[in-house]
Amino acid sequence: MGEDVKAIIGSLLINGTQKEALRDGVVIIEGDRIRKVGQRDEVTIPHGIKIFDGTGMTIMPGLIDAHVHLTGWRRGDTTGRYDTALGIARAISDAYNMLEHGVTAARCCGSPYTPSIKRAIEESTIEGPRFMASGAFISQTFGHGDIHHLPLEWVRDIRVIADGVTECRRAVREQLRNGADFIKVMAGGGTSSQLDELEYPQFSPEELKAIVYEAHCVGKMTAAHAHGLTPIRHALACGVDSIEHGTAIDEEAALMAAESGRFIVRNCYTPIKAYEETKGFTEIGDYTEWAFRRHKINYEHNKTTVRLCREMGCKQAIGPDVTGCEPYDVIPKNMKAFMELGGYSAMEAISCCTKTGSEVMGLGDRIGTLERNKIADIMVVDGNPLEDVMVLAPKENIRLVMKGGKPVILRGIKIT
């Protein structure tokens, strides 16, 4: 082994593959790679190396947020959404906030800032997770990405609106030119957009196939926002690689996704949060009429479709669909929702957030599990998430975060 060798020891080790957790686990890291993983009595720790002592703690892969929007938006701050400098400053802070909560990789599904923020992270100008960025998402006029209450010419200045095959091709090529790692398209109506209902399919088959074709030509994946059943079926038929949300999916569509290896990226907690904030959907509270009504629809669908997708063999990843700002306990809350709604074990829910998350990013051969020769994206947490996934929620419980073998978050963990 070379000079840059270190070890992490802990009382429990979860490797992300759903294999049984190891007691008294050890990970040996050389440079940015994992070289050995095993139990203390099976792994020889080289003499004289730096050891991060997680005795009484759990070693596991860094968390992966498969659907975030690094926009710097804040709930209720409508004017701040149109202040570019403020948005970038907030987004940089939010990227670090994600890292503090153990998120070592994330897929940004719509923000014009993320390609540049990703570059700044990669050149070590700022700290943050490793990102796969879609750039701006693509919407049709009167689609989920259109801001219906604003004049269309204003919207076209701040959003990518494309109508017709030619405009769709150009929109994809422009995002690729801007550094997009994958393409995000709005294929159906949204919870929070005013006029388009969840069941409305968006883009014609010719338009959507053109978007997928342009992305696939250069080896890029596509992600389609789709809550309603018709948009889900439409997106799958047109060849998209991941369905974002997939709330109203049925058995036929789930089978199609499972057999073709497509992903369902779930945000199960937001409808639960809406349920809690509206006292069981009996009081509208701060929600608009359309958002209140659609959150209720999604809440009812999730009672059955999360479990359906699990039983059909769909690859479901966790994507909280937030901006990365505080509070950032949404990943463990989504894990808990996966367990309650889908019948997942804690180990399976963690794997959805690590192994499957890496696969939907197209990085399954590099990150997501603690295995030999994979990149050392690792966290050490106080407590046992197999007994209670919510120990992952307070950032104070995240005692060590390594990204590429480099300690980026240290909270009082002993180093010898």
C-alpha positions as a Markdown table, in Angstrom:
| # | Residue | x | y | z |
|---|---|---|---|---|
| 1 | Met | 0.0 | 0.0 | 0.0 |
| 2 | Gly | 1.0 | 3.6 | -0.6 |
| 3 | Glu | 1.6 | 6.3 | 2.0 |
| 4 | Asp | -1.9 | 7.8 | 2.0 |
| 5 | Val | -3.5 | 4.9 | 3.9 |
| 6 | Lys | -6.1 | 5.2 | 6.7 |
| 7 | Ala | -8.6 | 3.0 | 8.5 |
| 8 | Ile | -12.0 | 3.4 | 10.0 |
| 9 | Ile | -13.1 | 1.1 | 12.8 |
| 10 | Gly | -16.7 | 0.9 | 14.1 |
| 11 | Ser | -19.0 | -1.3 | 16.2 |
| 12 | Leu | -21.2 | -2.0 | 13.2 |
| 13 | Leu | -20.6 | -1.9 | 9.4 |
| 14 | Ile | -23.3 | -1.7 | 6.8 |
| 15 | Asn | -21.9 | -2.0 | 3.3 |
| 16 | Gly | -25.0 | -1.0 | 1.3 |
| 17 | Thr | -25.5 | -4.3 | -0.6 |
| 18 | Gln | -28.2 | -5.6 | 1.8 |
| 19 | Lys | -25.8 | -8.3 | 3.1 |
| 20 | Glu | -25.8 | -8.8 | 6.8 |
| 21 | Ala | -24.1 | -6.1 | 8.8 |
| 22 | Leu | -20.7 | -6.8 | 10.3 |
| 23 | Arg | -19.9 | -6.4 | 13.9 |
| 24 | Asp | -16.6 | -4.7 | 14.7 |
| 25 | Gly | -16.1 | -3.6 | 11.1 |
| 26 | Val | -13.0 | -2.2 | 9.5 |
| 27 | Val | -12.5 | -0.3 | 6.3 |
| 28 | Ile | -8.9 | 0.3 | 4.9 |
| 29 | Ile | -8.6 | 3.2 | 2.6 |
| 30 | Glu | -5.7 | 4.0 | 0.2 |
| 31 | Gly | -5.9 | 7.4 | -1.5 |
| 32 | Asp | -9.5 | 7.7 | -2.6 |
| 33 | Arg | -10.2 | 4.0 | -2.8 |
| 34 | Ile | -11.5 | 1.3 | -0.5 |
| 35 | Arg | -8.9 | -1.5 | -0.3 |
| 36 | Lys | -10.3 | -3.8 | 2.4 |
| 37 | Val | -13.6 | -4.2 | 4.2 |
| 38 | Gly | -14.2 | -6.8 | 6.9 |
| 39 | Gln | -14.3 | -7.6 | 10.6 |
| 40 | Arg | -11.5 | -6.7 | 13.0 |
| 41 | Asp | -10.4 | -10.3 | 13.4 |
| 42 | Glu | -10.2 | -10.7 | 9.6 |
| 43 | Val | -8.5 | -7.5 | 8.5 |
| 44 | Thr | -4.9 | -6.5 | 9.4 |
| 45 | Ile | -4.6 | -2.8 | 10.1 |
| 46 | Pro | -1.2 | -1.7 | 8.8 |
| 47 | His | 1.1 | -0.3 | 11.5 |
| 48 | Gly | 1.4 | 3.4 | 11.9 |
| 49 | Ile | -1.5 | 4.5 | 9.8 |
| 50 | Lys | -4.2 | 7.1 | 10.8 |
| 51 | Ile | -7.2 | 5.4 | 12.4 |
| 52 | Phe | -10.6 | 7.0 | 12.8 |
| 53 | Asp | -12.1 | 5.4 | 15.8 |
| 54 | Gly | -15.9 | 4.9 | 15.5 |
| 55 | Thr | -16.2 | 2.5 | 18.5 |
| 56 | Gly | -19.9 | 2.4 | 19.4 |
| 57 | Met | -20.9 | 3.8 | 16.0 |
| 58 | Thr | -21.9 | 2.6 | 12.6 |
| 59 | Ile | -19.9 | 2.7 | 9.4 |
| 60 | Met | -21.9 | 2.9 | 6.2 |
| 61 | Pro | -21.8 | 4.4 | 2.7 |
| 62 | Gly | -22.5 | 8.1 | 2.3 |
| 63 | Leu | -26.1 | 8.9 | 1.6 |
| 64 | Ile | -27.2 | 9.6 | -2.0 |
| 65 | Asp | -30.0 | 12.1 | -2.7 |
| 66 | Ala | -31.3 | 11.0 | -6.0 |
| 67 | His | -33.6 | 14.0 | -6.6 |
| 68 | Val | -32.7 | 17.4 | -5.3 |
| 69 | His | -33.1 | 21.0 | -6.7 |
| 70 | Leu | -30.0 | 23.1 | -5.8 |
| 71 | Thr | -31.8 | 26.3 | -6.5 |
| 72 | Gly | -31.4 | 28.2 | -3.3 |
| 73 | Trp | -35.1 | 28.6 | -3.0 |
| 74 | Arg | -36.7 | 29.2 | 0.3 |
| 75 | Arg | -40.4 | 28.4 | 1.1 |
| 76 | Gly | -42.5 | 31.6 | 1.0 |
| 77 | Asp | -39.7 | 33.7 | -0.5 |
| 78 | Thr | -41.1 | 34.3 | -3.9 |
| 79 | Thr | -39.0 | 37.4 | -4.8 |
| 80 | Gly | -35.8 | 35.6 | -3.8 |
| 81 | Arg | -36.4 | 33.1 | -6.6 |
| 82 | Tyr | -35.5 | 35.7 | -9.2 |
| 83 | Asp | -32.3 | 37.0 | -7.5 |
| 84 | Thr | -29.6 | 35.0 | -9.3 |
| 85 | Ala | -26.7 | 36.1 | -7.0 |
| 86 | Leu | -28.7 | 35.3 | -3.9 |
| 87 | Gly | -29.8 | 31.9 | -5.4 |
| 88 | Ile | -26.2 | 30.9 | -6.1 |
| 89 | Ala | -25.0 | 32.0 | -2.6 |
| 90 | Arg | -27.7 | 30.0 | -1.0 |
| 91 | Ala | -27.1 | 27.0 | -3.2 |
| 92 | Ile | -23.4 | 26.9 | -2.3 |
| 93 | Ser | -24.4 | 26.9 | 1.4 |
| 94 | Asp | -27.0 | 24.2 | 0.8 |
| 95 | Ala | -24.5 | 22.0 | -0.9 |
| 96 | Tyr | -22.3 | 22.1 | 2.2 |
| 97 | Asn | -25.4 | 21.5 | 4.4 |
| 98 | Met | -26.1 | 18.3 | 2.5 |
| 99 | Leu | -22.5 | 17.2 | 3.1 |
| 100 | Glu | -22.9 | 17.9 | 6.8 |
| 101 | His | -25.9 | 15.5 | 6.9 |
| 102 | Gly | -23.9 | 12.7 | 5.3 |
| 103 | Val | -24.9 | 13.2 | 1.7 |
| 104 | Thr | -21.8 | 12.4 | -0.3 |
| 105 | Ala | -23.5 | 12.3 | -3.8 |
| 106 | Ala | -26.6 | 13.8 | -5.3 |
| 107 | Arg | -28.5 | 14.1 | -8.5 |
| 108 | Cys | -29.8 | 17.6 | -9.1 |
| 109 | Cys | -32.9 | 17.4 | -11.2 |
| 110 | Gly | -33.3 | 21.0 | -12.2 |
| 111 | Ser | -31.2 | 24.1 | -11.4 |
| 112 | Pro | -29.2 | 26.2 | -13.8 |
| 113 | Tyr | -26.5 | 26.7 | -11.0 |
| 114 | Thr | -25.6 | 23.1 | -10.4 |
| 115 | Pro | -23.2 | 22.5 | -13.4 |
| 116 | Ser | -21.1 | 25.4 | -12.2 |
| 117 | Ile | -21.4 | 24.5 | -8.5 |
| 118 | Lys | -20.3 | 21.0 | -9.4 |
| 119 | Arg | -17.3 | 22.3 | -11.2 |
| 120 | Ala | -16.4 | 24.5 | -8.2 |
| 121 | Ile | -16.7 | 21.4 | -5.9 |
| 122 | Glu | -14.5 | 19.3 | -8.2 |
| 123 | Glu | -11.8 | 21.9 | -8.3 |
| 124 | Ser | -12.0 | 22.2 | -4.5 |
| 125 | Thr | -13.1 | 25.8 | -4.5 |
| 126 | Ile | -16.0 | 24.9 | -2.3 |
| 127 | Glu | -17.1 | 21.7 | -0.4 |
| 128 | Gly | -20.1 | 19.7 | -1.3 |
| 129 | Pro | -21.4 | 16.3 | -2.5 |
| 130 | Arg | -20.4 | 14.9 | -5.9 |
| 131 | Phe | -23.2 | 16.0 | -8.2 |
| 132 | Met | -24.8 | 14.7 | -11.4 |
| 133 | Ala | -26.5 | 17.8 | -12.8 |
| 134 | Ser | -29.3 | 18.1 | -15.3 |
| 135 | Gly | -28.9 | 21.8 | -15.6 |
| 136 | Ala | -32.3 | 23.4 | -16.2 |
| 137 | Phe | -35.3 | 21.1 | -16.6 |
| 138 | Ile | -37.3 | 21.2 | -19.9 |
| 139 | Ser | -41.0 | 22.0 | -19.9 |
| 140 | Gln | -43.6 | 22.6 | -22.6 |
| 141 | Thr | -45.7 | 25.7 | -22.6 |
| 142 | Phe | -48.5 | 25.0 | -20.1 |
| 143 | Gly | -46.4 | 22.4 | -18.5 |
| 144 | His | -45.2 | 21.7 | -15.0 |
| 145 | Gly | -42.1 | 23.9 | -15.4 |
| 146 | Asp | -44.1 | 26.8 | -16.8 |
| 147 | Ile | -45.0 | 29.4 | -14.2 |
| 148 | His | -48.6 | 29.9 | -15.1 |
| 149 | His | -49.3 | 33.2 | -13.3 |
| 150 | Leu | -46.4 | 35.0 | -15.0 |
| 151 | Pro | -46.4 | 36.4 | -18.6 |
| 152 | Leu | -44.9 | 33.8 | -20.9 |
| 153 | Glu | -42.1 | 36.1 | -22.1 |
| 154 | Trp | -40.9 | 36.4 | -18.5 |
| 155 | Val | -41.0 | 32.6 | -18.0 |
| 156 | Arg | -39.0 | 32.0 | -21.1 |
| 157 | Asp | -36.2 | 34.3 | -19.7 |
| 158 | Ile | -35.9 | 32.1 | -16.5 |
| 159 | Arg | -37.1 | 28.6 | -17.6 |
| 160 | Val | -36.4 | 26.3 | -20.6 |
| 161 | Ile | -39.7 | 26.1 | -22.5 |
| 162 | Ala | -39.8 | 23.9 | -25.6 |
| 163 | Asp | -42.6 | 23.2 | -28.0 |
| 164 | Gly | -42.3 | 20.9 | -31.1 |
| 165 | Val | -39.6 | 18.4 | -32.0 |
| 166 | Thr | -37.1 | 21.1 | -33.2 |
| 167 | Glu | -37.3 | 23.1 | -30.0 |
| 168 | Cys | -37.0 | 20.0 | -27.9 |
| 169 | Arg | -33.9 | 18.9 | -29.7 |
| 170 | Arg | -32.4 | 22.3 | -29.3 |
| 171 | Ala | -33.3 | 22.5 | -25.6 |
| 172 | Val | -31.5 | 19.2 | -24.9 |
| 173 | Arg | -28.4 | 20.2 | -26.9 |
| 174 | Glu | -28.3 | 23.5 | -25.0 |
| 175 | Gln | -28.4 | 21.8 | -21.6 |
| 176 | Leu | -25.6 | 19.4 | -22.8 |
| 177 | Arg | -23.6 | 22.4 | -24.0 |
| 178 | Asn | -24.0 | 23.9 | -20.5 |
| 179 | Gly | -22.6 | 20.8 | -18.9 |
| 180 | Ala | -25.6 | 18.7 | -18.1 |
| 181 | Asp | -24.8 | 15.2 | -17.0 |
| 182 | Phe | -28.4 | 14.0 | -17.7 |
| 183 | Ile | -31.6 | 15.5 | -19.0 |
| 184 | Lys | -34.7 | 16.2 | -16.9 |
| 185 | Val | -38.0 | 16.7 | -18.6 |
| 186 | Met | -41.5 | 17.4 | -17.3 |
| 187 | Ala | -43.6 | 14.6 | -18.7 |
| 188 | Gly | -46.7 | 15.3 | -16.6 |
| 189 | Gly | -48.6 | 17.7 | -14.4 |
| 190 | Gly | -47.2 | 18.8 | -11.0 |
| 191 | Thr | -48.4 | 19.1 | -7.4 |
| 192 | Ser | -47.4 | 22.8 | -7.1 |
| 193 | Ser | -48.1 | 24.2 | -10.5 |
| 194 | Gln | -51.4 | 25.9 | -10.9 |
| 195 | Leu | -53.2 | 24.7 | -14.0 |
| 196 | Asp | -51.8 | 21.3 | -15.1 |
| 197 | Glu | -53.3 | 18.4 | -13.3 |
| 198 | Leu | -51.3 | 15.3 | -12.3 |
| 199 | Glu | -52.9 | 13.2 | -15.0 |
| 200 | Tyr | -52.1 | 15.5 | -17.9 |
| 201 | Pro | -49.4 | 14.0 | -20.1 |
| 202 | Gln | -46.9 | 16.6 | -21.4 |
| 203 | Phe | -45.0 | 16.6 | -24.7 |
| 204 | Ser | -46.2 | 14.5 | -27.6 |
| 205 | Pro | -44.6 | 11.1 | -28.2 |
| 206 | Glu | -42.5 | 12.6 | -31.0 |
| 207 | Glu | -41.3 | 15.4 | -28.8 |
| 208 | Leu | -40.4 | 13.1 | -25.8 |
| 209 | Lys | -38.7 | 10.5 | -28.1 |
| 210 | Ala | -36.6 | 13.3 | -29.6 |
| 211 | Ile | -35.5 | 14.4 | -26.1 |
| 212 | Val | -34.6 | 10.9 | -25.2 |
| 213 | Tyr | -32.8 | 10.3 | -28.5 |
| 214 | Glu | -30.7 | 13.4 | -28.2 |
| 215 | Ala | -29.6 | 12.5 | -24.7 |
| 216 | His | -28.9 | 8.8 | -25.5 |
| 217 | Cys | -26.9 | 9.7 | -28.6 |
| 218 | Val | -24.2 | 11.1 | -26.2 |
| 219 | Gly | -24.6 | 8.5 | -23.5 |
| 220 | Lys | -26.7 | 10.6 | -21.2 |
| 221 | Met | -29.6 | 9.3 | -19.1 |
| 222 | Thr | -33.0 | 11.0 | -19.0 |
| 223 | Ala | -35.3 | 11.6 | -16.1 |
| 224 | Ala | -39.1 | 12.3 | -16.4 |
| 225 | His | -41.2 | 14.0 | -13.8 |
| 226 | Ala | -44.5 | 12.0 | -13.8 |
| 227 | His | -47.0 | 11.6 | -11.0 |
| 228 | Gly | -50.1 | 10.5 | -12.9 |
| 229 | Leu | -50.5 | 7.1 | -14.5 |
| 230 | Thr | -50.9 | 8.4 | -18.1 |
| 231 | Pro | -47.7 | 10.4 | -17.9 |
| 232 | Ile | -45.9 | 7.5 | -16.4 |
| 233 | Arg | -46.9 | 5.1 | -19.1 |
| 234 | His | -46.2 | 7.8 | -21.7 |
| 235 | Ala | -42.6 | 8.4 | -20.4 |
| 236 | Leu | -41.8 | 4.7 | -20.2 |
| 237 | Ala | -43.1 | 4.0 | -23.7 |
| 238 | Cys | -40.8 | 6.8 | -25.0 |
| 239 | Gly | -37.7 | 5.3 | -23.4 |
| 240 | Val | -36.9 | 7.5 | -20.4 |
| 241 | Asp | -34.5 | 6.0 | -17.9 |
| 242 | Ser | -36.1 | 7.1 | -14.7 |
| 243 | Ile | -39.6 | 8.1 | -13.5 |
| 244 | Glu | -39.4 | 10.8 | -10.9 |
| 245 | His | -42.2 | 10.3 | -8.3 |
| 246 | Gly | -44.2 | 7.6 | -10.2 |
| 247 | Thr | -47.0 | 8.1 | -7.7 |
| 248 | Ala | -50.0 | 6.6 | -9.5 |
| 249 | Ile | -48.1 | 3.8 | -11.2 |
| 250 | Asp | -50.0 | 0.6 | -11.8 |
| 251 | Glu | -49.0 | -3.1 | -12.1 |
| 252 | Glu | -48.6 | -3.0 | -15.9 |
| 253 | Ala | -46.3 | 0.1 | -15.8 |
| 254 | Ala | -44.4 | -1.2 | -12.8 |
| 255 | Leu | -43.7 | -4.5 | -14.6 |
| 256 | Met | -42.6 | -2.5 | -17.7 |
| 257 | Ala | -40.2 | -0.5 | -15.5 |
| 258 | Ala | -38.9 | -3.6 | -13.7 |
| 259 | Glu | -38.3 | -5.7 | -16.8 |
| 260 | Ser | -36.5 | -2.9 | -18.6 |
| 261 | Gly | -34.4 | -1.9 | -15.7 |
| 262 | Arg | -35.8 | 1.6 | -15.4 |
| 263 | Phe | -35.8 | 3.4 | -12.1 |
| 264 | Ile | -38.6 | 4.9 | -9.9 |
| 265 | Val | -37.2 | 7.8 | -7.9 |
| 266 | Arg | -39.6 | 8.3 | -4.9 |
| 267 | Asn | -40.4 | 11.2 | -2.7 |
| 268 | Cys | -42.7 | 9.5 | -0.2 |
| 269 | Tyr | -42.4 | 12.0 | 2.7 |
| 270 | Thr | -43.7 | 15.2 | 1.1 |
| 271 | Pro | -47.3 | 13.9 | 1.0 |
| 272 | Ile | -47.0 | 12.7 | 4.6 |
| 273 | Lys | -45.7 | 16.1 | 5.6 |
| 274 | Ala | -48.7 | 17.7 | 3.9 |
| 275 | Tyr | -51.0 | 15.3 | 5.7 |
| 276 | Glu | -49.4 | 16.3 | 9.0 |
| 277 | Glu | -49.5 | 20.1 | 8.3 |
| 278 | Thr | -53.1 | 20.0 | 7.2 |
| 279 | Lys | -54.3 | 17.8 | 10.1 |
| 280 | Gly | -55.1 | 14.9 | 7.9 |
| 281 | Phe | -56.2 | 17.0 | 5.0 |
| 282 | Thr | -58.9 | 18.6 | 7.0 |
| 283 | Glu | -57.5 | 22.2 | 7.0 |
| 284 | Ile | -55.9 | 23.8 | 3.9 |
| 285 | Gly | -53.4 | 25.9 | 6.0 |
| 286 | Asp | -50.7 | 27.6 | 3.9 |
| 287 | Tyr | -51.3 | 25.4 | 0.9 |
| 288 | Thr | -53.0 | 26.6 | -2.3 |
| 289 | Glu | -56.2 | 24.8 | -3.3 |
| 290 | Trp | -54.5 | 22.9 | -6.1 |
| 291 | Ala | -51.4 | 21.8 | -4.1 |
| 292 | Phe | -53.6 | 20.7 | -1.2 |
| 293 | Arg | -55.8 | 18.6 | -3.5 |
| 294 | Arg | -52.9 | 17.0 | -5.3 |
| 295 | His | -50.9 | 16.2 | -2.2 |
| 296 | Lys | -53.9 | 14.4 | -0.9 |
| 297 | Ile | -54.1 | 12.4 | -4.2 |
| 298 | Asn | -50.4 | 11.5 | -3.9 |
| 299 | Tyr | -50.8 | 10.5 | -0.3 |
| 300 | Glu | -53.5 | 8.1 | -1.2 |
| 301 | His | -51.6 | 6.6 | -4.1 |
| 302 | Asn | -48.4 | 6.1 | -2.1 |
| 303 | Lys | -50.4 | 3.8 | 0.4 |
| 304 | Thr | -50.3 | 1.1 | -2.3 |
| 305 | Thr | -47.9 | 1.9 | -5.1 |
| 306 | Val | -44.6 | 1.9 | -3.1 |
| 307 | Arg | -45.3 | -1.6 | -2.0 |
| 308 | Leu | -46.5 | -2.6 | -5.5 |
| 309 | Cys | -43.2 | -1.4 | -7.0 |
| 310 | Arg | -41.2 | -3.3 | -4.4 |
| 311 | Glu | -43.2 | -6.5 | -5.1 |
| 312 | Met | -42.9 | -6.1 | -8.9 |
| 313 | Gly | -39.1 | -5.8 | -8.5 |
| 314 | Cys | -38.8 | -2.1 | -9.5 |
| 315 | Lys | -35.5 | -0.4 | -8.6 |
| 316 | Gln | -36.7 | 2.4 | -6.3 |
| 317 | Ala | -34.3 | 5.2 | -5.2 |
| 318 | Ile | -34.9 | 7.9 | -2.6 |
| 319 | Gly | -35.3 | 11.4 | -3.9 |
| 320 | Pro | -36.7 | 13.9 | -1.4 |
| 321 | Asp | -37.3 | 16.7 | -4.1 |
| 322 | Val | -36.1 | 19.5 | -1.8 |
| 323 | Thr | -33.6 | 22.4 | -2.3 |
| 324 | Gly | -31.0 | 21.1 | 0.2 |
| 325 | Cys | -31.7 | 23.7 | 2.9 |
| 326 | Glu | -32.6 | 23.2 | 6.5 |
| 327 | Pro | -34.3 | 21.1 | 7.8 |
| 328 | Tyr | -32.5 | 18.3 | 6.0 |
| 329 | Asp | -33.9 | 15.3 | 7.8 |
| 330 | Val | -35.9 | 14.3 | 4.7 |
| 331 | Ile | -33.7 | 11.4 | 3.7 |
| 332 | Pro | -34.2 | 9.3 | 6.8 |
| 333 | Lys | -37.9 | 10.4 | 6.9 |
| 334 | Asn | -38.1 | 9.0 | 3.3 |
| 335 | Met | -36.4 | 5.8 | 4.4 |
| 336 | Lys | -38.9 | 5.5 | 7.2 |
| 337 | Ala | -41.8 | 6.0 | 4.7 |
| 338 | Phe | -40.3 | 3.3 | 2.4 |
| 339 | Met | -40.4 | 1.0 | 5.4 |
| 340 | Glu | -44.0 | 1.9 | 6.4 |
| 341 | Leu | -45.5 | 2.1 | 2.9 |
| 342 | Gly | -43.5 | -0.4 | 1.0 |
| 343 | Gly | -42.6 | -3.1 | 3.6 |
| 344 | Tyr | -38.9 | -2.4 | 3.2 |
| 345 | Ser | -36.6 | -3.5 | 6.0 |
| 346 | Ala | -34.2 | -0.8 | 7.4 |
| 347 | Met | -31.3 | -2.5 | 5.5 |
| 348 | Glu | -33.3 | -2.4 | 2.2 |
| 349 | Ala | -34.3 | 1.2 | 2.7 |
| 350 | Ile | -30.7 | 2.2 | 3.3 |
| 351 | Ser | -29.7 | 0.3 | 0.2 |
| 352 | Cys | -32.3 | 2.2 | -1.8 |
| 353 | Cys | -30.6 | 5.4 | -0.7 |
| 354 | Thr | -27.0 | 4.2 | -1.3 |
| 355 | Lys | -26.7 | 1.4 | -3.8 |
| 356 | Thr | -29.8 | 2.2 | -5.9 |
| 357 | Gly | -29.1 | 5.9 | -5.7 |
| 358 | Ser | -25.6 | 5.4 | -7.2 |
| 359 | Glu | -27.1 | 3.3 | -10.0 |
| 360 | Val | -29.7 | 5.9 | -11.0 |
| 361 | Met | -26.8 | 8.4 | -11.1 |
| 362 | Gly | -25.0 | 6.1 | -13.5 |
| 363 | Leu | -22.2 | 5.6 | -10.9 |
| 364 | Gly | -23.0 | 2.2 | -9.5 |
| 365 | Asp | -19.6 | 0.9 | -10.4 |
| 366 | Arg | -17.9 | 3.6 | -8.4 |
| 367 | Ile | -19.9 | 4.6 | -5.3 |
| 368 | Gly | -22.9 | 3.5 | -3.2 |
| 369 | Thr | -21.4 | 0.5 | -1.4 |
| 370 | Leu | -18.4 | -0.2 | 0.8 |
| 371 | Glu | -16.6 | -2.7 | -1.4 |
| 372 | Arg | -13.0 | -3.2 | -2.5 |
| 373 | Asn | -11.8 | -0.6 | -5.2 |
| 374 | Lys | -14.8 | 1.6 | -4.9 |
| 375 | Ile | -14.4 | 5.3 | -4.1 |
| 376 | Ala | -14.3 | 5.9 | -0.4 |
| 377 | Asp | -17.5 | 7.9 | 0.2 |
| 378 | Ile | -18.2 | 6.9 | 3.8 |
| 379 | Met | -20.0 | 8.1 | 6.9 |
| 380 | Val | -19.8 | 7.2 | 10.5 |
| 381 | Val | -23.0 | 7.7 | 12.6 |
| 382 | Asp | -23.8 | 7.6 | 16.2 |
| 383 | Gly | -26.3 | 4.8 | 16.9 |
| 384 | Asn | -27.6 | 1.9 | 14.8 |
| 385 | Pro | -29.8 | 2.9 | 11.8 |
| 386 | Leu | -30.9 | -0.8 | 11.5 |
| 387 | Glu | -32.8 | -0.3 | 14.8 |
| 388 | Asp | -34.0 | 3.2 | 14.0 |
| 389 | Val | -33.2 | 5.0 | 10.7 |
| 390 | Met | -34.0 | 8.3 | 12.3 |
| 391 | Val | -30.6 | 8.3 | 14.0 |
| 392 | Leu | -29.5 | 9.6 | 10.6 |
| 393 | Ala | -31.6 | 12.7 | 10.9 |
| 394 | Pro | -29.7 | 15.1 | 13.3 |
| 395 | Lys | -26.5 | 16.2 | 11.7 |
| 396 | Glu | -24.8 | 16.1 | 15.1 |
| 397 | Asn | -25.1 | 12.3 | 14.9 |
| 398 | Ile | -23.0 | 12.3 | 11.7 |
| 399 | Arg | -19.6 | 12.1 | 13.3 |
| 400 | Leu | -17.4 | 11.6 | 10.2 |
| 401 | Val | -18.0 | 12.1 | 6.5 |
| 402 | Met | -15.4 | 11.0 | 3.9 |
| 403 | Lys | -15.6 | 11.9 | 0.3 |
| 404 | Gly | -13.1 | 10.2 | -1.9 |
| 405 | Gly | -11.1 | 9.2 | 1.1 |
| 406 | Lys | -10.8 | 12.8 | 2.4 |
| 407 | Pro | -12.4 | 13.6 | 5.7 |
| 408 | Val | -14.7 | 16.6 | 5.0 |
| 409 | Ile | -16.9 | 16.5 | 8.1 |
| 410 | Leu | -15.4 | 15.7 | 11.5 |
| 411 | Arg | -17.5 | 15.9 | 14.7 |
| 412 | Gly | -15.4 | 14.8 | 17.7 |
| 413 | Ile | -14.5 | 11.4 | 16.4 |
| 414 | Lys | -11.2 | 10.2 | 17.9 |
| 415 | Ile | -8.2 | 9.9 | 15.5 |
| 416 | Thr | -5.2 | 7.9 | 16.5 |
